Amino acid sequence: MEMRPLYVTLTLVLILFTSSCLQVTMAAGSAFCGSKCKVRCSKASLQDRCIKVCGLCCEACRCVPSGTYGNKDECPCYRDKYTGEGVRRRPKCP
């Protein structure tokens, strides 16, 4: 009976520790993508939308092509993401 409170306490501490480590890791990834997407979308007419979609692509691919347009061969995952089907098929990532 005395082990149960200890087990619960250790489990809660482990959960708190794990969640704090995940937040640090996710924040580091977001900083990388945020800075790369800010450059990539600097000349876009709809910057907010561009940065949002670029961030989604960056999180999935872990890379963003250099420059503001083109150069997608630098990041094949980014290049090969499409949205829509058939006639409406178009590149997902800016």
C-alpha contacts under 8 A as a table, 3 or more apart, distances in Angstrom:
res1	aa1	res2	aa2	distance
1	M	4	R	5.73
2	E	5	P	6.37
2	E	6	L	7.24
3	M	6	L	5.20
3	M	7	Y	6.06
4	R	7	Y	5.06
4	R	8	V	6.21
5	P	8	V	5.11
5	P	9	T	6.06
6	L	9	T	5.10
6	L	10	L	6.11
7	Y	10	L	5.22
7	Y	11	T	6.10
8	V	11	T	5.09
8	V	12	L	6.23
9	T	12	L	5.22
9	T	13	V	6.24
10	L	13	V	5.09
10	L	14	L	6.11
11	T	14	L	5.10
11	T	15	I	6.23
12	L	15	I	5.08
12	L	16	L	6.22
13	V	16	L	5.16
13	V	17	F	6.11
14	L	17	F	5.13
14	L	18	T	6.06
15	I	18	T	5.17
15	I	19	S	6.12
16	L	19	S	5.25
16	L	20	S	6.24
17	F	20	S	5.30
17	F	21	C	6.34
18	T	21	C	5.18
18	T	22	L	6.28
19	S	22	L	5.09
19	S	23	Q	6.28
20	S	23	Q	5.18
20	S	24	V	6.47
21	C	24	V	5.29
21	C	25	T	6.33
22	L	25	T	5.08
22	L	26	M	6.04
23	Q	26	M	5.14
23	Q	27	A	6.01
24	V	27	A	5.17
24	V	28	A	6.29
25	T	28	A	5.26
25	T	29	G	6.48
26	M	29	G	5.16
26	M	30	S	6.19
27	A	30	S	5.05
27	A	31	A	6.21
28	A	31	A	5.22
28	A	32	F	6.49
29	G	32	F	5.21
29	G	33	C	6.29
29	G	59	E	7.38
30	S	33	C	5.09
30	S	34	G	5.69
30	S	55	G	7.88
30	S	59	E	7.68
31	A	34	G	4.99
31	A	35	S	6.16
32	F	35	S	5.58
32	F	36	K	6.34
33	C	36	K	5.17
33	C	37	C	5.83
33	C	55	G	5.82
33	C	58	C	5.80
33	C	59	E	6.95
33	C	62	R	7.77
33	C	63	C	7.68
33	C	64	V	7.62
34	G	37	C	5.24
34	G	38	K	5.98
34	G	51	I	7.72
34	G	55	G	6.66
35	S	38	K	5.15
35	S	39	V	6.59
36	K	39	V	5.41
36	K	40	R	6.22
36	K	64	V	6.35
36	K	66	S	7.97
37	C	40	R	4.76
37	C	41	C	5.86
37	C	51	I	5.64
37	C	54	C	5.79
37	C	55	G	6.42
37	C	58	C	8.00
37	C	64	V	7.09
38	K	41	C	5.37
38	K	42	S	5.86
38	K	51	I	6.48
39	V	42	S	5.17
39	V	67	G	6.95
39	V	68	T	6.57
40	R	43	K	7.72
40	R	64	V	7.75
40	R	65	P	7.61
40	R	66	S	6.90
40	R	67	G	5.75
40	R	68	T	4.34
40	R	69	Y	7.07
40	R	94	P	7.84
41	C	44	A	5.14
41	C	47	Q	5.89
41	C	50	C	5.86
41	C	51	I	6.13
41	C	68	T	6.09
41	C	94	P	7.69
42	S	47	Q	6.95
42	S	68	T	6.72
43	K	47	Q	7.64
43	K	68	T	6.61
44	A	47	Q	5.28
44	A	50	C	6.89
46	L	49	R	5.65
46	L	50	C	6.16
47	Q	50	C	4.95
47	Q	51	I	5.94
48	D	51	I	5.29
48	D	52	K	6.22
49	R	52	K	5.13
49	R	53	V	6.23
50	C	53	V	5.36
50	C	54	C	5.85
50	C	94	P	6.48
51	I	54	C	5.03
51	I	55	G	5.89
52	K	55	G	5.17
52	K	56	L	6.46
53	V	56	L	5.12
53	V	57	C	6.30
53	V	92	K	7.63
53	V	93	C	6.36
53	V	94	P	7.30
54	C	57	C	5.10
54	C	58	C	5.96
54	C	64	V	7.81
54	C	93	C	5.80
54	C	94	P	6.13
55	G	58	C	4.96
55	G	59	E	6.07
56	L	59	E	5.27
56	L	60	A	6.37
57	C	60	A	5.19
57	C	61	C	5.97
57	C	62	R	7.88
57	C	64	V	7.96
57	C	78	Y	6.23
57	C	81	K	8.00
57	C	92	K	7.99
57	C	93	C	6.05
58	C	61	C	5.08
58	C	62	R	4.97
58	C	63	C	5.32
58	C	64	V	5.89
58	C	78	Y	7.38
59	E	62	R	5.39
59	E	63	C	7.85
61	C	64	V	7.89
61	C	75	C	7.91
61	C	77	C	5.65
61	C	78	Y	6.11
63	C	75	C	6.26
63	C	78	Y	7.32
64	V	75	C	6.50
64	V	78	Y	6.95
65	P	70	G	7.60
65	P	71	N	5.70
65	P	72	K	5.48
65	P	73	D	7.70
65	P	74	E	5.66
65	P	75	C	5.88
65	P	78	Y	7.86
66	S	69	Y	7.94
66	S	71	N	6.40
66	S	74	E	7.78
67	G	70	G	7.35
67	G	71	N	7.24
69	Y	94	P	7.64
71	N	74	E	5.93
72	K	75	C	5.54
72	K	76	P	6.70
72	K	78	Y	6.88
72	K	79	R	5.21
73	D	76	P	5.65
73	D	79	R	6.74
75	C	78	Y	5.39
75	C	79	R	6.24
76	P	79	R	4.88
76	P	80	D	5.96
77	C	80	D	5.24
77	C	81	K	6.47
78	Y	81	K	5.77
78	Y	93	C	6.26
79	R	91	P	7.42
79	R	93	C	7.13
80	D	91	P	7.51
81	K	91	P	6.14
81	K	92	K	5.56
81	K	93	C	6.65
82	Y	89	R	6.51
82	Y	90	R	5.56
82	Y	91	P	4.44
82	Y	92	K	4.65
82	Y	93	C	7.60
83	T	88	R	7.92
83	T	89	R	5.70
83	T	90	R	5.68
83	T	91	P	6.21
83	T	92	K	5.23
84	G	88	R	5.26
84	G	89	R	4.39
84	G	90	R	6.54
85	E	88	R	5.41
85	E	89	R	4.50
86	G	89	R	5.43
91	P	94	P	7.46
